[in-house]
Amino acid sequence: MSQDVFHDGALAARSALPHVCAISAYQPGKPITALAREFGLAVESIVKLASNENPLGMSPRAKAAIQAAIDGGERYPDPFALTAALAARHGVAANQIVLGNGSNDVLDLVARVFLDSDRSAIAAQYAFAVYPIATLSAGGETITVPAKDYGHDLAAMRAAIRADTRVIWIANPNNPTGAFLAADELRAFLAKTPAHVIVVLDEAYADYLDANERYDAVRWIAEFPNLVVCRTFSKIYGMAGLRIGYGVAAAPVAELMNRVRLPFNCNNLAIAGAIAALEDHEFLAQSYASNRAGMAEIRAGLEDLRLPCIPARGNFIAFRATQEGGATAADIHQDLLRQGVIVRPLAGYRMPDWLRVTIGAPAENVRFLEALRASVEKARN
């Protein structure tokens, strides 16, 4: 065999599993440094509102705990304290907690345990892009159910259950649209879902809900042991870069997920930060209040520009950016990038007319609205 053939990566790639080749890789928000290189902009002049990060940064308590934990970096992680803290927080046993390298990791664990080439999973149109990725990575088939008001049509999702269905993915609030399902709707859905079908309730943005809309899904697990609730420290806790999340499930389900979970999937710094962040109630209150004020400001700005938006419950808003004069959402997005403002295009979700903006700090929200006004006015003139 010649050296050229031996080193041909394309030839080696042909040995990959067909379902892996069918995966469309997840596209994250454009990094600040990438935009700086692309347009020759100063890094400090760029505003990133594309990835639903907390504009207040990280919990001060978490930051202090992380700094204190650096000296233990030579030791393998011990997740006992975080597992115990999460169990106490949710009123469950420690063996019901599954830690993840971000909540995406927990979603992947569900897929690895319950899906294969002979099984299907159900997801809503316009739901989080990781659901079909996790399903396909396990060899499963995704049944996509048309959206209702840019959110989950639970009746249609229940009707879509087949004999081979083993997982249903539900994000509440939904990313990227922000649509929300009330607690009574979810409970009624769970009551009518076959017990052998795992329902994954992804609550990455639940901490941003109004007090009158909040519910405790973890308490439902005792009644519906096919329910898995996923949470993350990436959003309101401001720890996206540390990659820490978790799932809560019935003990037999959690035990199976922990069998396939990679050893030490959560690092020392993330564990220490998460334990401290759980108790930083002042920071959580500040983050919630900041998001509420920023949401109102951006919604008012979009209304003033006559740009329709989807009522959102998270820390972001999806809005229709395509203009009657012919300018597309992609055009508006590119113009915003040239001005140093990063938002998220939703063409990858088959919403080509829409953009999504994260609620930022007050100055960032003002910068976004000014840049958006300039782009829209230019497109309309």
VMD Tcl script that draws the C-alpha trace (Angstrom):
set ca {
  {0.00 0.00 0.00}
  {1.40 3.40 -0.98}
  {2.06 6.14 1.54}
  {-0.52 8.37 -0.20}
  {-3.27 5.81 0.26}
  {-2.15 5.04 3.83}
  {-2.46 8.72 4.81}
  {-5.69 9.40 2.93}
  {-8.03 10.75 5.64}
  {-10.98 10.73 3.27}
  {-10.54 7.03 2.74}
  {-10.49 6.42 6.49}
  {-13.62 8.54 6.93}
  {-15.53 6.18 4.66}
  {-15.43 3.66 7.48}
  {-17.61 5.91 9.64}
  {-21.09 4.81 10.66}
  {-23.79 6.05 8.25}
  {-25.84 7.71 11.00}
  {-22.79 9.69 12.12}
  {-22.23 10.90 8.55}
  {-25.85 12.10 8.51}
  {-25.34 14.46 11.47}
  {-25.25 18.19 10.81}
  {-22.74 19.58 13.29}
  {-24.01 22.07 15.88}
  {-23.22 25.67 14.89}
  {-22.46 27.84 17.94}
  {-22.72 31.62 18.02}
  {-19.81 33.39 16.32}
  {-16.97 34.01 18.81}
  {-15.90 37.61 19.41}
  {-12.34 36.86 18.32}
  {-13.56 35.34 15.05}
  {-15.55 38.48 14.19}
  {-12.58 40.65 15.11}
  {-10.41 38.74 12.64}
  {-13.06 38.73 9.93}
  {-13.78 42.47 9.91}
  {-10.63 43.88 11.49}
  {-12.51 45.09 14.56}
  {-11.11 45.67 18.02}
  {-12.18 42.88 20.36}
  {-13.28 45.36 23.02}
  {-15.60 47.09 20.54}
  {-17.65 43.96 19.84}
  {-20.94 43.08 21.56}
  {-21.85 39.39 21.55}
  {-25.57 38.66 22.01}
  {-25.72 35.32 20.23}
  {-25.27 32.54 22.81}
  {-27.65 33.36 25.68}
  {-24.83 33.98 28.14}
  {-25.30 35.92 31.38}
  {-24.17 39.54 30.78}
  {-23.41 39.93 34.50}
  {-20.77 37.24 34.24}
  {-20.30 34.55 36.89}
  {-21.56 34.43 40.45}
  {-18.96 36.10 42.71}
  {-19.25 33.19 45.14}
  {-18.62 30.75 42.32}
  {-15.60 32.71 41.15}
  {-14.07 32.68 44.65}
  {-14.71 28.96 45.02}
  {-13.10 28.26 41.65}
  {-10.01 30.23 42.55}
  {-9.73 28.31 45.81}
  {-10.09 24.99 43.98}
  {-7.20 25.58 41.56}
  {-4.67 24.12 43.99}
  {-6.43 20.76 43.76}
  {-6.07 20.54 39.99}
  {-3.73 17.56 40.22}
  {-6.48 15.43 41.79}
  {-9.30 13.67 39.98}
  {-12.71 15.25 40.67}
  {-14.95 14.05 43.49}
  {-18.55 14.95 42.58}
  {-20.00 13.83 45.93}
  {-20.53 17.32 47.39}
  {-22.25 18.71 44.29}
  {-24.43 15.63 43.91}
  {-25.46 15.95 47.56}
  {-26.15 19.67 47.21}
  {-28.33 19.12 44.13}
  {-30.20 16.27 45.80}
  {-30.89 18.47 48.81}
  {-31.95 21.37 46.61}
  {-34.50 19.24 44.75}
  {-35.59 17.01 47.61}
  {-34.49 13.77 45.94}
  {-32.02 10.98 46.71}
  {-28.41 11.39 45.60}
  {-28.76 8.37 43.30}
  {-31.29 10.34 41.23}
  {-28.70 12.91 40.12}
  {-26.68 12.61 36.90}
  {-23.92 15.18 36.38}
  {-22.99 16.33 32.90}
  {-20.34 18.29 31.08}
  {-23.05 20.87 30.45}
  {-26.68 19.76 30.14}
  {-25.95 18.79 26.51}
  {-23.93 15.92 27.94}
  {-26.98 14.75 29.89}
  {-29.08 14.80 26.71}
  {-26.46 12.64 25.02}
  {-26.52 10.19 27.93}
  {-30.28 9.76 27.52}
  {-29.82 9.02 23.83}
  {-27.03 6.52 24.47}
  {-29.11 4.62 27.02}
  {-32.47 4.56 25.25}
  {-31.91 4.90 21.49}
  {-30.42 2.84 18.69}
  {-31.04 2.13 15.02}
  {-34.34 0.38 15.79}
  {-35.77 3.22 17.88}
  {-37.12 6.72 17.34}
  {-37.31 9.98 19.28}
  {-39.80 12.81 18.94}
  {-38.88 16.49 18.82}
  {-40.77 19.64 17.92}
  {-40.07 21.73 14.86}
  {-37.91 24.71 15.88}
  {-36.66 22.89 19.02}
  {-33.06 22.84 20.24}
  {-30.68 21.59 17.54}
  {-28.92 19.18 19.91}
  {-31.97 16.88 20.11}
  {-31.64 15.47 16.58}
  {-27.86 15.41 16.97}
  {-28.09 13.33 20.15}
  {-30.69 11.07 18.53}
  {-28.64 10.49 15.39}
  {-25.43 9.97 17.32}
  {-27.09 6.95 18.93}
  {-28.36 5.76 15.55}
  {-31.98 6.69 16.24}
  {-34.54 8.35 13.99}
  {-35.95 11.79 14.81}
  {-39.68 12.28 14.27}
  {-40.13 16.03 13.86}
  {-43.59 17.31 14.78}
  {-44.77 20.63 13.29}
  {-44.70 23.51 15.76}
  {-47.68 25.24 17.29}
  {-47.14 28.98 17.71}
  {-43.39 28.36 17.32}
  {-43.49 25.94 20.25}
  {-44.44 22.38 21.14}
  {-47.76 20.93 19.97}
  {-48.13 18.36 22.72}
  {-51.24 16.75 21.26}
  {-49.48 16.25 17.93}
  {-46.35 14.95 19.65}
  {-48.40 12.41 21.59}
  {-50.12 11.33 18.36}
  {-46.69 10.88 16.73}
  {-45.60 8.20 19.21}
  {-44.85 4.95 17.38}
  {-44.20 1.43 18.62}
  {-40.46 2.10 18.35}
  {-40.51 5.52 20.10}
  {-38.44 5.63 23.27}
  {-37.62 9.33 23.85}
  {-39.53 12.62 23.61}
  {-37.51 15.85 23.79}
  {-39.23 18.93 25.26}
  {-37.54 22.27 26.00}
  {-39.42 24.59 28.34}
  {-38.93 27.47 27.70}
  {-38.01 26.48 24.18}
  {-34.75 27.48 22.54}
  {-34.52 29.23 20.06}
  {-38.10 30.55 20.00}
  {-38.77 31.20 23.69}
  {-42.20 29.53 23.61}
  {-43.51 28.21 26.93}
  {-45.72 25.35 28.12}
  {-47.74 25.78 31.32}
  {-47.39 23.19 34.09}
  {-50.90 21.78 33.67}
  {-50.24 21.12 29.96}
  {-47.06 19.24 30.75}
  {-48.63 17.15 33.52}
  {-51.53 16.19 31.28}
  {-49.05 15.17 28.57}
  {-47.03 13.03 30.98}
  {-50.17 11.33 32.22}
  {-51.00 10.20 28.67}
  {-47.48 9.20 27.62}
  {-46.65 5.47 27.69}
  {-44.51 4.56 30.69}
  {-41.76 3.06 28.50}
  {-41.20 6.35 26.65}
  {-38.67 8.65 28.33}
  {-39.79 12.30 28.39}
  {-36.82 14.67 28.65}
  {-37.81 18.06 30.02}
  {-34.97 20.46 29.23}
  {-35.24 23.41 31.63}
  {-32.09 25.34 30.74}
  {-33.98 28.65 30.91}
  {-36.49 27.88 33.69}
  {-34.76 30.26 36.13}
  {-35.93 33.19 34.01}
  {-39.64 32.35 34.34}
  {-42.01 34.67 36.17}
  {-42.88 33.53 39.68}
  {-46.48 32.79 38.69}
  {-45.33 30.49 35.85}
  {-42.79 28.43 37.76}
  {-43.44 24.81 38.65}
  {-41.39 21.99 40.20}
  {-41.09 19.30 37.55}
  {-38.69 17.26 39.68}
  {-41.53 16.48 42.09}
  {-43.40 14.86 39.21}
  {-40.76 12.15 38.83}
  {-42.25 10.17 41.72}
  {-45.52 10.00 39.77}
  {-43.96 9.75 36.30}
  {-40.70 7.75 36.57}
  {-40.21 8.05 32.80}
  {-39.49 11.79 33.26}
  {-35.92 13.14 33.11}
  {-35.45 16.82 34.05}
  {-32.32 18.58 32.78}
  {-30.81 21.76 34.22}
  {-27.66 23.77 33.52}
  {-25.29 26.21 35.20}
  {-24.55 27.83 31.82}
  {-27.35 30.40 31.76}
  {-28.47 32.37 34.82}
  {-25.50 31.10 36.85}
  {-23.07 32.48 34.25}
  {-20.83 29.39 34.04}
  {-21.15 28.50 30.34}
  {-17.40 28.19 29.84}
  {-17.00 25.69 32.67}
  {-19.49 23.19 31.18}
  {-21.55 21.88 34.08}
  {-25.13 20.65 34.08}
  {-27.19 17.84 35.53}
  {-30.23 15.65 35.16}
  {-32.71 14.39 37.75}
  {-34.44 11.08 37.12}
  {-35.94 8.04 38.82}
  {-33.13 6.08 40.46}
  {-33.18 3.14 37.98}
  {-33.03 5.57 35.03}
  {-30.27 7.65 36.60}
  {-28.28 4.50 37.37}
  {-28.31 3.50 33.71}
  {-27.26 6.99 32.61}
  {-24.41 6.95 35.09}
  {-23.22 3.62 33.65}
  {-22.47 5.24 30.29}
  {-21.36 8.60 31.68}
  {-17.64 9.09 31.16}
  {-15.58 8.99 34.37}
  {-14.74 12.45 35.71}
  {-16.89 14.22 33.10}
  {-17.12 17.28 35.37}
  {-13.90 18.98 36.41}
  {-12.85 20.23 39.85}
  {-13.30 23.91 39.05}
  {-16.78 23.45 37.61}
  {-17.87 21.36 40.60}
  {-16.57 23.89 43.12}
  {-18.15 26.78 41.23}
  {-21.51 25.03 40.93}
  {-21.71 24.27 44.66}
  {-21.05 27.91 45.50}
  {-23.35 29.26 42.79}
  {-26.31 27.34 44.19}
  {-26.12 29.48 47.32}
  {-25.53 32.85 45.68}
  {-29.16 33.95 45.85}
  {-28.28 37.64 45.59}
  {-26.53 37.10 42.25}
  {-29.45 35.08 40.92}
  {-31.88 37.83 41.91}
  {-29.70 40.46 40.21}
  {-29.45 38.35 37.05}
  {-33.20 37.82 36.96}
  {-33.96 41.52 37.46}
  {-31.40 42.56 34.85}
  {-32.91 40.15 32.34}
  {-36.46 41.38 33.00}
  {-35.46 45.01 32.47}
  {-33.44 44.23 29.36}
  {-36.23 42.08 27.90}
  {-38.70 44.96 28.26}
  {-36.23 47.39 26.68}
  {-35.49 45.22 23.66}
  {-39.12 44.27 23.11}
  {-40.05 47.96 23.13}
  {-37.25 48.66 20.65}
  {-38.39 45.89 18.31}
  {-41.96 47.15 18.49}
  {-40.79 50.66 17.66}
  {-39.01 49.26 14.59}
  {-42.15 47.28 13.65}
  {-40.27 43.99 13.84}
  {-42.51 41.12 15.02}
  {-41.11 38.99 17.84}
  {-42.09 35.75 19.53}
  {-43.16 36.21 23.18}
  {-40.19 34.78 25.08}
  {-39.64 33.49 28.62}
  {-35.87 32.93 28.57}
  {-33.02 35.41 28.25}
  {-33.39 35.96 24.50}
  {-35.91 37.10 21.88}
  {-36.46 35.81 18.35}
  {-37.60 38.50 15.91}
  {-38.51 38.61 12.24}
  {-35.85 40.64 10.44}
  {-36.64 40.18 6.73}
  {-37.86 43.45 5.23}
  {-40.56 44.07 2.64}
  {-38.08 45.96 0.49}
  {-36.14 42.77 -0.18}
  {-33.47 42.79 2.52}
  {-33.28 39.37 4.14}
  {-32.58 38.44 7.74}
  {-29.18 37.28 6.51}
  {-28.55 40.79 5.12}
  {-29.51 42.40 8.43}
  {-27.33 39.90 10.28}
  {-24.31 40.69 8.12}
  {-24.81 44.41 8.58}
  {-24.97 43.96 12.34}
  {-21.73 41.99 12.22}
  {-20.06 44.79 10.30}
  {-21.11 47.10 13.13}
  {-19.58 44.75 15.69}
  {-22.83 43.28 17.03}
  {-23.23 39.49 17.06}
  {-26.72 37.95 17.14}
  {-27.87 34.50 16.14}
  {-29.33 33.74 12.69}
  {-32.04 31.07 12.78}
  {-31.76 29.78 9.22}
  {-30.28 26.57 10.62}
  {-33.59 26.04 12.41}
  {-35.44 26.57 9.12}
  {-36.49 30.04 10.24}
  {-34.62 32.02 7.57}
  {-36.54 35.24 8.22}
  {-35.66 35.34 11.91}
  {-32.79 36.38 14.17}
  {-32.36 35.72 17.88}
  {-30.82 38.22 20.28}
  {-29.66 37.52 23.84}
  {-30.66 40.02 26.53}
  {-27.44 41.81 27.40}
  {-26.24 44.39 29.89}
  {-27.93 47.82 29.59}
  {-25.15 49.30 27.42}
  {-25.14 46.20 25.19}
  {-28.90 46.39 24.68}
  {-28.63 50.04 23.67}
  {-25.78 49.23 21.28}
  {-27.81 46.42 19.70}
  {-30.93 48.55 19.22}
  {-28.91 51.39 17.70}
  {-27.14 49.05 15.29}
  {-30.41 47.28 14.41}
  {-32.14 50.60 13.73}
  {-29.32 51.64 11.42}
  {-29.50 48.31 9.55}
  {-33.29 48.35 9.23}
  {-33.48 51.98 8.14}
  {-30.82 51.38 5.52}
  {-32.77 48.36 4.24}
  {-36.03 50.33 4.08}
  {-34.61 53.38 2.29}
}
mol new
graphics top color blue
foreach p $ca { graphics top sphere $p radius 0.5 }
foreach p [lrange $ca 0 end-1] q [lrange $ca 1 end] { graphics top cylinder $p $q radius 0.2 }
display resetview
